[in-house]
Amino acid sequence: MNYLTAEQKLEIFKEYGKSNTDTGSPESQIALFSHRIGHLTEHLKKHRKDYSTQRSLLKLVGKRRRLLDYLKERDIEKYRAIIKALNLRK
């Protein structure tokens, strides 16, 4: 039932973080949130009236937005790189 296995998380952290154990960097967390946001979006396309999932999705989008703002303040080059890599709108 789990849509995101430990191996998939390690792949995300390896690709976007500094290493595969780097779970705390903003880049790796933004990538993980983006994966979860995509999954919840697909779920909501099928189940339009699932309001608890809709609320969770909005909270995740807000968390990702705050992390992106933090990264933009700290390191604009990493911000631009993660935006491009994840194909996000600014």
N, CA, C and O atoms as a GROMACS GRO file, in nm:
protein
  360
    1MET      N    1   0.081  -0.120   0.000
    1MET     CA    2   0.000   0.000   0.000
    1MET      C    3   0.086   0.126   0.000
    1MET      O    4   0.041   0.233  -0.042
    2ASN      N    5   0.210   0.114   0.047
    2ASN     CA    6   0.300   0.230   0.052
    2ASN      C    7   0.344   0.267  -0.089
    2ASN      O    8   0.397   0.183  -0.162
    3TYR      N    9   0.322   0.390  -0.128
    3TYR     CA   10   0.353   0.431  -0.264
    3TYR      C   11   0.498   0.472  -0.280
    3TYR      O   12   0.546   0.484  -0.393
    4LEU      N   13   0.570   0.493  -0.171
    4LEU     CA   14   0.708   0.537  -0.178
    4LEU      C   15   0.792   0.445  -0.090
    4LEU      O   16   0.787   0.454   0.032
    5THR      N   17   0.868   0.356  -0.152
    5THR     CA   18   0.949   0.261  -0.076
    5THR      C   19   1.078   0.329  -0.030
    5THR      O   20   1.114   0.437  -0.077
    6ALA      N   21   1.146   0.263   0.060
    6ALA     CA   22   1.272   0.315   0.112
    6ALA      C   23   1.375   0.327  -0.001
    6ALA      O   24   1.456   0.420  -0.002
    7GLU      N   25   1.371   0.232  -0.094
    7GLU     CA   26   1.465   0.237  -0.206
    7GLU      C   27   1.439   0.359  -0.296
    7GLU      O   28   1.532   0.424  -0.344
    8GLN      N   29   1.311   0.389  -0.317
    8GLN     CA   30   1.277   0.506  -0.398
    8GLN      C   31   1.322   0.634  -0.330
    8GLN      O   32   1.371   0.726  -0.395
    9LYS      N   33   1.306   0.641  -0.197
    9LYS     CA   34   1.352   0.758  -0.123
    9LYS      C   35   1.503   0.773  -0.136
    9LYS      O   36   1.554   0.883  -0.157
   10LEU      N   37   1.576   0.661  -0.124
   10LEU     CA   38   1.722   0.666  -0.138
   10LEU      C   39   1.763   0.717  -0.275
   10LEU      O   40   1.859   0.793  -0.288
   11GLU      N   41   1.690   0.675  -0.379
   11GLU     CA   42   1.719   0.722  -0.514
   11GLU      C   43   1.699   0.874  -0.525
   11GLU      O   44   1.781   0.944  -0.585
   12ILE      N   45   1.591   0.924  -0.466
   12ILE     CA   46   1.564   1.068  -0.469
   12ILE      C   47   1.674   1.142  -0.395
   12ILE      O   48   1.723   1.244  -0.443
   13PHE      N   49   1.713   1.092  -0.276
   13PHE     CA   50   1.817   1.159  -0.199
   13PHE      C   51   1.952   1.153  -0.269
   13PHE      O   52   2.031   1.247  -0.261
   14LYS      N   53   1.978   1.040  -0.337
   14LYS     CA   54   2.106   1.028  -0.408
   14LYS      C   55   2.112   1.124  -0.526
   14LYS      O   56   2.216   1.184  -0.554
   15GLU      N   57   2.000   1.138  -0.596
   15GLU     CA   58   1.997   1.221  -0.716
   15GLU      C   59   2.001   1.370  -0.684
   15GLU      O   60   2.072   1.446  -0.751
   16TYR      N   61   1.927   1.413  -0.582
   16TYR     CA   62   1.914   1.556  -0.556
   16TYR      C   63   1.991   1.603  -0.434
   16TYR      O   64   2.022   1.722  -0.424
   17GLY      N   65   2.024   1.513  -0.341
   17GLY     CA   66   2.098   1.553  -0.222
   17GLY      C   67   2.247   1.543  -0.246
   17GLY      O   68   2.293   1.517  -0.357
   18LYS      N   69   2.322   1.563  -0.138
   18LYS     CA   70   2.468   1.554  -0.149
   18LYS      C   71   2.514   1.408  -0.150
   18LYS      O   72   2.617   1.376  -0.208
   19SER      N   73   2.437   1.320  -0.083
   19SER     CA   74   2.466   1.177  -0.084
   19SER      C   75   2.334   1.104  -0.064
   19SER      O   76   2.230   1.167  -0.047
   20ASN      N   77   2.338   0.970  -0.065
   20ASN     CA   78   2.211   0.897  -0.049
   20ASN      C   79   2.162   0.897   0.095
   20ASN      O   80   2.049   0.857   0.121
   21THR      N   81   2.246   0.942   0.190
   21THR     CA   82   2.200   0.953   0.329
   21THR      C   83   2.166   1.097   0.364
   21THR      O   84   2.132   1.126   0.479
   22ASP      N   85   2.175   1.187   0.268
   22ASP     CA   86   2.148   1.329   0.291
   22ASP      C   87   1.998   1.354   0.284
   22ASP      O   88   1.943   1.383   0.177
   23THR      N   89   1.931   1.341   0.399
   23THR     CA   90   1.786   1.357   0.400
   23THR      C   91   1.743   1.496   0.443
   23THR      O   92   1.626   1.529   0.433
   24GLY      N   93   1.836   1.577   0.492
   24GLY     CA   94   1.798   1.705   0.550
   24GLY      C   95   1.822   1.826   0.464
   24GLY      O   96   1.771   1.934   0.496
   25SER      N   97   1.896   1.812   0.356
   25SER     CA   98   1.925   1.931   0.274
   25SER      C   99   1.797   1.979   0.206
   25SER      O  100   1.710   1.898   0.174
   26PRO      N  101   1.785   2.109   0.185
   26PRO     CA  102   1.664   2.161   0.122
   26PRO      C  103   1.638   2.100  -0.016
   26PRO      O  104   1.523   2.075  -0.053
   27GLU      N  105   1.745   2.075  -0.092
   27GLU     CA  106   1.727   2.020  -0.227
   27GLU      C  107   1.662   1.882  -0.221
   27GLU      O  108   1.569   1.854  -0.297
   28SER      N  109   1.711   1.796  -0.132
   28SER     CA  110   1.655   1.661  -0.126
   28SER      C  111   1.512   1.663  -0.072
   28SER      O  112   1.428   1.584  -0.117
   29GLN      N  113   1.484   1.752   0.024
   29GLN     CA  114   1.347   1.760   0.076
   29GLN      C  115   1.251   1.815  -0.028
   29GLN      O  116   1.137   1.768  -0.038
   30ILE      N  117   1.295   1.913  -0.106
   30ILE     CA  118   1.211   1.968  -0.212
   30ILE      C  119   1.180   1.860  -0.315
   30ILE      O  120   1.067   1.850  -0.363
   31ALA      N  121   1.280   1.778  -0.349
   31ALA     CA  122   1.259   1.670  -0.445
   31ALA      C  123   1.160   1.567  -0.391
   31ALA      O  124   1.073   1.519  -0.463
   32LEU      N  125   1.173   1.533  -0.263
   32LEU     CA  126   1.082   1.437  -0.201
   32LEU      C  127   0.940   1.492  -0.197
   32LEU      O  128   0.844   1.421  -0.229
   33PHE      N  129   0.926   1.619  -0.158
   33PHE     CA  130   0.793   1.681  -0.156
   33PHE      C  131   0.732   1.683  -0.295
   33PHE      O  132   0.612   1.661  -0.311
   34SER      N  133   0.814   1.711  -0.396
   34SER     CA  134   0.763   1.716  -0.533
   34SER      C  135   0.710   1.580  -0.577
   34SER      O  136   0.608   1.570  -0.644
   35HIS      N  137   0.781   1.475  -0.539
   35HIS     CA  138   0.735   1.339  -0.572
   35HIS      C  139   0.600   1.311  -0.504
   35HIS      O  140   0.508   1.259  -0.567
   36ARG      N  141   0.590   1.347  -0.376
   36ARG     CA  142   0.465   1.324  -0.303
   36ARG      C  143   0.352   1.409  -0.359
   36ARG      O  144   0.238   1.363  -0.367
   37ILE      N  145   0.382   1.533  -0.397
   37ILE     CA  146   0.280   1.622  -0.455
   37ILE      C  147   0.226   1.562  -0.585
   37ILE      O  148   0.106   1.565  -0.609
   38GLY      N  149   0.315   1.510  -0.668
   38GLY     CA  150   0.271   1.446  -0.792
   38GLY      C  151   0.181   1.327  -0.766
   38GLY      O  152   0.081   1.308  -0.836
   39HIS      N  153   0.216   1.248  -0.665
   39HIS     CA  154   0.134   1.131  -0.631
   39HIS      C  155  -0.004   1.172  -0.582
   39HIS      O  156  -0.105   1.116  -0.625
   40LEU      N  157  -0.009   1.272  -0.493
   40LEU     CA  158  -0.138   1.317  -0.441
   40LEU      C  159  -0.223   1.382  -0.549
   40LEU      O  160  -0.346   1.369  -0.548
   41THR      N  161  -0.160   1.451  -0.642
   41THR     CA  162  -0.233   1.513  -0.752
   41THR      C  163  -0.301   1.408  -0.837
   41THR      O  164  -0.417   1.424  -0.875
   42GLU      N  165  -0.230   1.299  -0.867
   42GLU     CA  166  -0.290   1.189  -0.944
   42GLU      C  167  -0.407   1.127  -0.867
   42GLU      O  168  -0.510   1.094  -0.926
   43HIS      N  169  -0.390   1.112  -0.736
   43HIS     CA  170  -0.498   1.056  -0.654
   43HIS      C  171  -0.622   1.145  -0.660
   43HIS      O  172  -0.734   1.096  -0.672
   44LEU      N  173  -0.601   1.276  -0.651
   44LEU     CA  174  -0.715   1.368  -0.650
   44LEU      C  175  -0.785   1.378  -0.786
   44LEU      O  176  -0.901   1.418  -0.793
   45LYS      N  177  -0.716   1.343  -0.893
   45LYS     CA  178  -0.782   1.340  -1.024
   45LYS      C  179  -0.889   1.232  -1.028
   45LYS      O  180  -0.992   1.248  -1.094
   46LYS      N  181  -0.864   1.121  -0.957
   46LYS     CA  182  -0.962   1.011  -0.953
   46LYS      C  183  -1.067   1.032  -0.845
   46LYS      O  184  -1.184   0.999  -0.863
   47HIS      N  185  -1.024   1.088  -0.732
   47HIS     CA  186  -1.112   1.103  -0.615
   47HIS      C  187  -1.128   1.251  -0.584
   47HIS      O  188  -1.062   1.304  -0.494
   48ARG      N  189  -1.214   1.316  -0.658
   48ARG     CA  190  -1.228   1.461  -0.649
   48ARG      C  191  -1.277   1.511  -0.513
   48ARG      O  192  -1.244   1.623  -0.474
   49LYS      N  193  -1.353   1.431  -0.442
   49LYS     CA  194  -1.411   1.478  -0.316
   49LYS      C  195  -1.333   1.434  -0.193
   49LYS      O  196  -1.385   1.441  -0.081
   50ASP      N  197  -1.212   1.389  -0.211
   50ASP     CA  198  -1.127   1.348  -0.099
   50ASP      C  199  -1.062   1.474  -0.039
   50ASP      O  200  -0.950   1.510  -0.075
   51TYR      N  201  -1.134   1.538   0.050
   51TYR     CA  202  -1.092   1.668   0.101
   51TYR      C  203  -0.975   1.660   0.197
   51TYR      O  204  -0.897   1.755   0.206
   52SER      N  205  -0.960   1.550   0.268
   52SER     CA  206  -0.846   1.537   0.358
   52SER      C  207  -0.715   1.527   0.279
   52SER      O  208  -0.613   1.582   0.319
   53THR      N  209  -0.720   1.456   0.167
   53THR     CA  210  -0.602   1.449   0.081
   53THR      C  211  -0.576   1.584   0.017
   53THR      O  212  -0.460   1.624  -0.001
   54GLN      N  213  -0.682   1.655  -0.018
   54GLN     CA  214  -0.666   1.787  -0.076
   54GLN      C  215  -0.597   1.882   0.023
   54GLN      O  216  -0.511   1.961  -0.015
   55ARG      N  217  -0.634   1.872   0.148
   55ARG     CA  218  -0.572   1.955   0.252
   55ARG      C  219  -0.425   1.917   0.269
   55ARG      O  220  -0.340   2.005   0.283
   56SER      N  221  -0.396   1.788   0.268
   56SER     CA  222  -0.257   1.742   0.279
   56SER      C  223  -0.174   1.793   0.163
   56SER      O  224  -0.059   1.834   0.181
   57LEU      N  225  -0.232   1.791   0.044
   57LEU     CA  226  -0.163   1.840  -0.074
   57LEU      C  227  -0.130   1.988  -0.060
   57LEU      O  228  -0.018   2.030  -0.090
   58LEU      N  229  -0.226   2.067  -0.014
   58LEU     CA  230  -0.202   2.210   0.002
   58LEU      C  231  -0.095   2.238   0.108
   58LEU      O  232  -0.015   2.330   0.092
   59LYS      N  233  -0.094   2.159   0.214
   59LYS     CA  234   0.009   2.176   0.317
   59LYS      C  235   0.148   2.142   0.261
   59LYS      O  236   0.245   2.211   0.291
   60LEU      N  237   0.156   2.036   0.180
   60LEU     CA  238   0.283   1.998   0.120
   60LEU      C  239   0.333   2.104   0.022
   60LEU      O  240   0.452   2.134   0.019
   61VAL      N  241   0.243   2.161  -0.056
   61VAL     CA  242   0.281   2.265  -0.150
   61VAL      C  243   0.336   2.386  -0.073
   61VAL      O  244   0.434   2.447  -0.115
   62GLY      N  245   0.273   2.418   0.039
   62GLY     CA  246   0.321   2.529   0.122
   62GLY      C  247   0.458   2.502   0.180
   62GLY      O  248   0.543   2.591   0.183
   63LYS      N  249   0.480   2.379   0.227
   63LYS     CA  250   0.611   2.343   0.280
   63LYS      C  251   0.718   2.355   0.173
   63LYS      O  252   0.826   2.409   0.197
   64ARG      N  253   0.686   2.303   0.053
   64ARG     CA  254   0.784   2.310  -0.056
   64ARG      C  255   0.812   2.455  -0.094
   64ARG      O  256   0.926   2.491  -0.122
   65ARG      N  257   0.708   2.538  -0.096
   65ARG     CA  258   0.724   2.680  -0.129
   65ARG      C  259   0.817   2.749  -0.028
   65ARG      O  260   0.904   2.827  -0.066
   66ARG      N  261   0.796   2.719   0.102
   66ARG     CA  262   0.881   2.780   0.205
   66ARG      C  263   1.026   2.733   0.192
   66ARG      O  264   1.118   2.813   0.209
   67LEU      N  265   1.046   2.606   0.161
   67LEU     CA  266   1.183   2.556   0.142
   67LEU      C  267   1.247   2.621   0.020
   67LEU      O  268   1.366   2.655   0.022
   68LEU      N  269   1.170   2.638  -0.087
   68LEU     CA  270   1.223   2.704  -0.206
   68LEU      C  271   1.260   2.850  -0.177
   68LEU      O  272   1.362   2.898  -0.225
   69ASP      N  273   1.177   2.918  -0.099
   69ASP     CA  274   1.208   3.056  -0.062
   69ASP      C  275   1.336   3.063   0.022
   69ASP      O  276   1.419   3.151   0.003
   70TYR      N  277   1.350   2.968   0.115
   70TYR     CA  278   1.470   2.961   0.198
   70TYR      C  279   1.594   2.940   0.110
   70TYR      O  280   1.695   3.008   0.127
   71LEU      N  281   1.583   2.846   0.017
   71LEU     CA  282   1.696   2.815  -0.070
   71LEU      C  283   1.729   2.934  -0.160
   71LEU      O  284   1.846   2.959  -0.190
   72LYS      N  285   1.627   3.006  -0.204
   72LYS     CA  286   1.648   3.124  -0.288
   72LYS      C  287   1.725   3.231  -0.213
   72LYS      O  288   1.812   3.298  -0.271
   73GLU      N  289   1.695   3.249  -0.084
   73GLU     CA  290   1.767   3.347  -0.003
   73GLU      C  291   1.911   3.305   0.022
   73GLU      O  292   2.002   3.388   0.019
   74ARG      N  293   1.933   3.176   0.047
   74ARG     CA  294   2.065   3.127   0.085
   74ARG      C  295   2.159   3.107  -0.033
   74ARG      O  296   2.275   3.150  -0.029
   75ASP      N  297   2.110   3.042  -0.138
   75ASP     CA  298   2.197   3.006  -0.251
   75ASP      C  299   2.115   3.006  -0.380
   75ASP      O  300   2.046   2.908  -0.411
   76ILE      N  301   2.122   3.116  -0.453
   76ILE     CA  302   2.038   3.132  -0.572
   76ILE      C  303   2.075   3.030  -0.680
   76ILE      O  304   1.988   2.989  -0.757
   77GLU      N  305   2.200   2.989  -0.688
   77GLU     CA  306   2.241   2.892  -0.790
   77GLU      C  307   2.179   2.754  -0.764
   77GLU      O  308   2.132   2.689  -0.857
   78LYS      N  309   2.179   2.710  -0.639
   78LYS     CA  310   2.115   2.581  -0.605
   78LYS      C  311   1.964   2.589  -0.630
   78LYS      O  312   1.903   2.492  -0.675
   79TYR      N  313   1.906   2.706  -0.600
   79TYR     CA  314   1.763   2.727  -0.623
   79TYR      C  315   1.732   2.710  -0.772
   79TYR      O  316   1.639   2.638  -0.808
   80ARG      N  317   1.808   2.777  -0.856
   80ARG     CA  318   1.785   2.768  -1.001
   80ARG      C  319   1.805   2.626  -1.051
   80ARG      O  320   1.732   2.580  -1.138
   81ALA      N  321   1.905   2.557  -0.996
   81ALA     CA  322   1.934   2.420  -1.039
   81ALA      C  323   1.818   2.326  -1.003
   81ALA      O  324   1.778   2.243  -1.084
   82ILE      N  325   1.764   2.338  -0.882
   82ILE     CA  326   1.656   2.248  -0.840
   82ILE      C  327   1.528   2.279  -0.915
   82ILE      O  328   1.452   2.188  -0.947
   83ILE      N  329   1.502   2.407  -0.943
   83ILE     CA  330   1.384   2.445  -1.021
   83ILE      C  331   1.392   2.381  -1.160
   83ILE      O  332   1.293   2.328  -1.211
   84LYS      N  333   1.511   2.388  -1.220
   84LYS     CA  334   1.529   2.333  -1.354
   84LYS      C  335   1.521   2.180  -1.352
   84LYS      O  336   1.459   2.119  -1.440
   85ALA      N  337   1.584   2.118  -1.252
   85ALA     CA  338   1.588   1.971  -1.246
   85ALA      C  339   1.451   1.911  -1.223
   85ALA      O  340   1.419   1.805  -1.278
   86LEU      N  341   1.369   1.978  -1.141
   86LEU     CA  342   1.236   1.923  -1.110
   86LEU      C  343   1.128   1.979  -1.203
   86LEU      O  344   1.011   1.940  -1.194
   87ASN      N  345   1.166   2.070  -1.290
   87ASN     CA  346   1.073   2.130  -1.388
   87ASN      C  347   0.956   2.197  -1.314
   87ASN      O  348   0.840   2.172  -1.345
   88LEU      N  349   0.990   2.283  -1.217
   88LEU     CA  350   0.889   2.354  -1.140
   88LEU      C  351   0.869   2.494  -1.196
   88LEU      O  352   0.959   2.552  -1.257
   89ARG      N  353   0.750   2.547  -1.175
   89ARG     CA  354   0.726   2.687  -1.210
   89ARG      C  355   0.778   2.773  -1.096
   89ARG      O  356   0.781   2.730  -0.981
   90LYS      N  357   0.819   2.895  -1.128
   90LYS     CA  358   0.876   2.982  -1.026
   90LYS      C  359   0.770   3.049  -0.945
   90LYS      O  360   0.800   3.126  -0.854
   0.00000   0.00000   0.00000
